[in-house]
Amino acid sequence: MNQKLAIDGGVPVRENKPWPGWPQVDSEEWETEIEPRMRQVYLSASEGLPGVQSKALGQGYADYTGTKYATFLPHGTDAISAAISGALDLDGFEDGGEIITTNYTFIATASAALDRRCSVAFVDIDPDNFTIDPSAVEAAITSRTRAIMAVHLGGHPANMDALNEIARKHHLKVIEDCAQAHGAESNGEKVGSLGHVGAFSFQSSKNLTSGEGGMVTTNDKNIHNLVHAFMNVGRLPEGARWEYPRLGWNYRPSEYLAALLITRLPKLEDQTDIRNANAAYLSAELKQIQGITPPSHSRWVSKHGYHLYMMRYNPEGFGGKLRGEFLRALSAEGIPSSSGYGQSLSQEGGLQRVASQYPDLIRELPCPNTEQACQESVWLFQNILLGSRQEMDQIIEAIAKIQNAWV
Ligand SMILES: Cc1ncc(COP(=O)(O)O)c(C=O)c1O
């Protein structure tokens, strides 16, 4: 028998119960772990330079990602700018050449490239995993191209083997935008260690957060030096205080944020495992519901980051009801979700404006898979995946209930 949907006045599957919050906070953790570290920073009277906590966090993050160097910055966007600066040896005044990236990503991927005086070519995604399609990259390369920027969207690592191969062939640099993929692995290796340089975000929604923050990882000493110079007014890591061999800016982060992240980093791996276990459980059940396509893991994915649980919705499985109606019905049942990016990034107003004023800065290749993803996606956020098994069952129950009511 069909149950009356909550959107039609029926009883919701889940009533007025909060989902796991993000970040996860509790007063015991504050008292035993965070407060002592904050106190240490405060009493040391060293809240900025020389960056003792920031350097310790960088070392910890380099160890975690299996890279040689990591530099803490105030935001993920700055981290991408610094990564580009380092990989392409740019101080930001000269024409930086072109970076090829995906058209299904957050705006910072592109704006950071433009900020470094690079032009951007937007290419399509692989519809199986929503990340940049290597064959589209190769087809887009011109004599201007200097780098490929992969985005491990939602925590699914892009096809780095294929991208690195293309880069080798065409003498390009590979930059990883890892803002949504802390802890994710490709063939057993962590993202951030898979290209020439990686950039992470610790903004408040991210799987590792200090409210705001960013990190650049690399194995290349020269890139590390240039990233450091970008971050610290042109100084080199081992340079003297009043010596500026490069032009750089002040992107030095607060020591309090580094201290907070030092306490949170050791918890990331367990949280990633919980998200993976819940996602696997959800996918096994949801793949039986016609009209829902759960996220797939490409063959190289040894660990998904699950910043997002990215499904596709097909109205045909739901009596022709459009995705917007489905999202509203799901929300009324007590399950929050999102339709994700509304359009290809290149269609966003800010980039359209750049393209019309400076046509040489933006190139858009055909992106039918991106457009389709924008139409069909339904995202659950990472904090939902920290819920209990019973809560995963509620998600499945709500989707099945909506389908029964509409078909
Ligand atoms: C894919 C992607 N790149 C870059 C960023 C920028 O990071 P931030 O907000 O820390 O500047 C974000 C998130 O905000 C993102 O999702």
The ligand as a Tripos MOL2 file, in Angstrom:
@<TRIPOS>MOLECULE
LIG
   16    16     1     0     0
SMALL
NO_CHARGES

@<TRIPOS>ATOM
      1 C1         36.5800   21.9310   -6.1910 C.3       1 LIG1
      2 C2         36.9180   23.0980   -5.3150 C.ar      1 LIG1
      3 N1         38.0150   23.8250   -5.5670 N.ar      1 LIG1
      4 C3         38.3740   24.8660   -4.8050 C.ar      1 LIG1
      5 C4         37.6280   25.2440   -3.7040 C.ar      1 LIG1
      6 C5         38.0360   26.4900   -2.9640 C.3       1 LIG1
      7 O1         38.3410   26.3190   -1.6290 O.3       1 LIG1
      8 P1         38.1370   27.5240   -0.5790 P.3       1 LIG1
      9 O2         36.6710   27.7430   -0.4050 O.co2     1 LIG1
     10 O3         38.7950   27.0250    0.6580 O.co2     1 LIG1
     11 O4         38.8230   28.7220   -1.1200 O.co2     1 LIG1
     12 C6         36.4880   24.4850   -3.3630 C.ar      1 LIG1
     13 C7         35.6470   24.7500   -2.1810 C.2       1 LIG1
     14 O5         35.2500   25.7180   -1.7180 O.2       1 LIG1
     15 C8         36.1090   23.4090   -4.2000 C.ar      1 LIG1
     16 O6         35.0180   22.6890   -3.9500 O.3       1 LIG1
@<TRIPOS>BOND
     1     1     2 1
     2     2     3 ar
     3     2    15 ar
     4     3     4 ar
     5     4     5 ar
     6     5     6 1
     7     5    12 ar
     8     6     7 1
     9     7     8 1
    10     8     9 2
    11     8    10 1
    12     8    11 1
    13    12    13 1
    14    12    15 ar
    15    13    14 2
    16    15    16 1
@<TRIPOS>SUBSTRUCTURE
     1 LIG1         1 GROUP 0 **** ****
